[in-house]
Amino acid sequence: MSARRRFEVWRGDAGGGSFVAYEAEAGEGTVVLDAIHEIQRTQAKDLAVRWNCKAAKCGSCGAEVNGRPVLMCKTAVASLPADRPVRVEPLRAFPVVRDLVADVSWNYEVNARIPPFTPREGIEWRMAQEDVDRIEEFRKCIECFLCQDVCHVLRDHRLHDRYVGPRFLVRIASLEMHPLDGADRTPLLAGAAGLGLCNITKCCTEVCPEGIHITDNAIIPLKERIVDRRYDPLARLVRRLARRSG
Amino acid sequence: METHEHDVLVIGAGGSGLRAAIESAEAGARTAVVSKSLLGKAHTVMAEGGVAAALGNVDQEDRWETHFQDTLFAGKYLNNWRMAELHAKEAPERVRELERWGGVFDRTPSGAMSQRAFGGHTYRRLVHIGDRTGLELLRTLQDRCVHQDVDVFMECTITHLLRSGERVCGAFGYWRASGEFVVFRARSVVLATGGLGRIYPVTSNSWECTGDGLALALEAGAELIDMEFVQFHPTGMVWPPGVAGLLVTEAVRGEGGILTNANGERFMARYDPKRMELSTRDVVARAIFTEAREGRGGPHGGVFLDVSHLPPETVKRRLPGMYNQFLELAGVDITKEPMEIAPTCHYMMGGIRVEAETGATGVPGLYAVGECAGGMNGATRLGGNSLSDLLVFGRRAGAAAAEAARSVPLEPVDPAEVAAAEAELLAFLEGGGDEDPYALHADLRRTMATHVGLFRDETGLRTALAEIDELKRRARRLRVPVPERRYNPGWHLCADVRNMLVCAEAITRCALERTESRGAHARLDFPELSEAWGSCNLAVSRRDGELSVERRPVVAPDELEPLVAARKEEEASR
């Protein structure tokens, strides 16, 4: 079965751009990335697009298709309304490099500031499967940054300097809930990570291609942790005494 | 021109490159990693089933000797025995180390790292997490790396190695985003560029796997070995067309998946009744190919792989990635219906010839590690051995490169060499050529699939060589029609195609030379394994601009002979 569909692909750079119309094959099973590759091969040989595995495992080909952040490699063209062209544009929460490629380097800077896994001293390297299962959900993250793209704190309010975004709250959760980790990241969470800026609209969870329950399983438990540790009256008293004696 | 100076330059940021960089930085060397993609996107993330290490957590009898023997049996004894020994001995410690760096793996009831069965491994040996072990490994190494003093250069492609006399003293490349050129000067250079699957049309490999390191090494004077041994993974998706070639992890069979043909027959009984679905990859791949070719295949040219007899919850928990992959990409619920699969180009056993202990190539200052290095796997690679390979030899090459850097000066870069590298890339953009890189790439892939695939013969291989010659001629006129330097994939493909042509020729020449069938190399005109070929590898080097193939004796230290003899005897008595 073969069918041609119209695509409107954003072409441009940091100075501006516009949607350019193309046609591509969209037979059964065709995903948006297939169409983009066909356009690249036949009509726009310099069309900039970032991709790697084409198997939804590397998280490179994030883009906005019909206004929604998705992985192009797992978005079937057949799942998109047939009565209008398929619109493809880069992730908008980040600066554009060219065409469909966004500059996501900010995310790597954020990641480098998160204290790494720090095993507690003198532990035995044993873990229960249920502890593994709990953080495994977070470790499934393929860093496609779709959650960062959809998050209104980053996308609309542009608070990139005050908020690390859902991806890195998931990352912190994976470390904080690691049964053998001994570091305390609550000062980071309450401070520079900007956990309080998340107001739990769950947009991130909706777009996660790995199905990670970002808000429910990572962000909310982290918020509770802050409350427990920082606002627990006994803990506050201990902290105050510690400060005085120090 | 933008220039960076380091003690150790690692080219490639997959598992082997990152492991090398970590070791190099820990040894105190000023270390850089150059990555063709973004960090954490390397093809290592596609490794699914696990990392092989004789920890004995599940089967306590497992020891390094058995792992060594399994590796050699699969490799049909063409492996560099010393590499296989070091690999089997050191893999357990490398895996434990990953856990100490924060890697998280599935557990046994007592809380130790669990291990699963895999084709060709005598014992349950693969440490894993679900079916996304490669991602876990890469993420763990990535996080270790960024918290060390390693300079990471993302989306930067190296197109030439720079030399001072015989010694490699740096590399030249371009930034994808800007198209500007960059020079890296270094005392030691480690190639960790991965595989070359993109020379075949049906492959599990990502766009990056274009054999860059192999072409760079040959150009710098190093040798390649075992290039005739290309692994076709038995189980790749066949439908829909957009995902053809996408890997279906061997863990599906490890967890009890059954292979059947269109008649419902469990055909592996005719090919390897003892190991059945868990035979070595070359045997299973040829069996599947043969079933389909002889008319017993499914609607899309594959055969069937079925786990629907297992409890649905087990499938979803043990194979979550596969469950989602088939549901989302093919609309198939694997807990209810079989998958249709066929072989897909997956891994290059051959690669740059290296010294086992250090990863040193024959060229001073140049090291190689991971899939782009050859020797470890011989004629076939066992599943799970690639992840352990990159940990064991990544660490070794990183250490050796850092150690050597202490006593080597930072050699000057030859401006003429840089100018030539620059001119070559600019010709793809501004020259007078008219050959389309996408079309040339497609033609190369067709040639390789038709003549240098799972089954080969002299006529086909000679045809392939003639076609490759013609493609090389056309490649001199490569040009992308849009003279845009910023993030121009058509431009980048020109340089990649150049590398792929070199690799394709090396594979074809070796395949023609080896007149026997062994491991992944199957000759229709020489269907038997030949004793005489069992003790030599084929080495490719560049002589006066042309590729030449020579025989080299297998590295087989005497003290390992008893282990090998014992395994051969055991197999003979079966």
Interface residues (C-beta under 8 A of the other chain):
Chain A: D13 G27 E28 G29 T30 V31 L33 D34 Q40 R41 A44 K45 D46 L47 A48 V49 R50 W51 N52 C53 K54 A55 A56 K57 C58 G59 S60 K74 V97 R98 D99 V101 D103 V104 S105 Y108 N111 A112 P116 F117 P119 W125 R126 M127 A128 Q129 V132 I135 E136 R139 K140 I142 E143 L175 H178 D181 G211
Chain B: S37 L38 L39 G40 K41 A42 H43 V45 M46 R96 E99 R100 W101 G102 V104 F105 D106 R107 P109 S110 G111 A112 I129 G130 R132 L135 E136 R139 D143 R144 V146 H147 V152 M154 A177 S206 W207 E208 W239 P240 P241 G242 V243 L246 L247 G321 N324 Q325 E328 L329 A330 D436 P437 Y438 V480 P481 V482 E484 R486 Y487 N488 P489 G490 W491
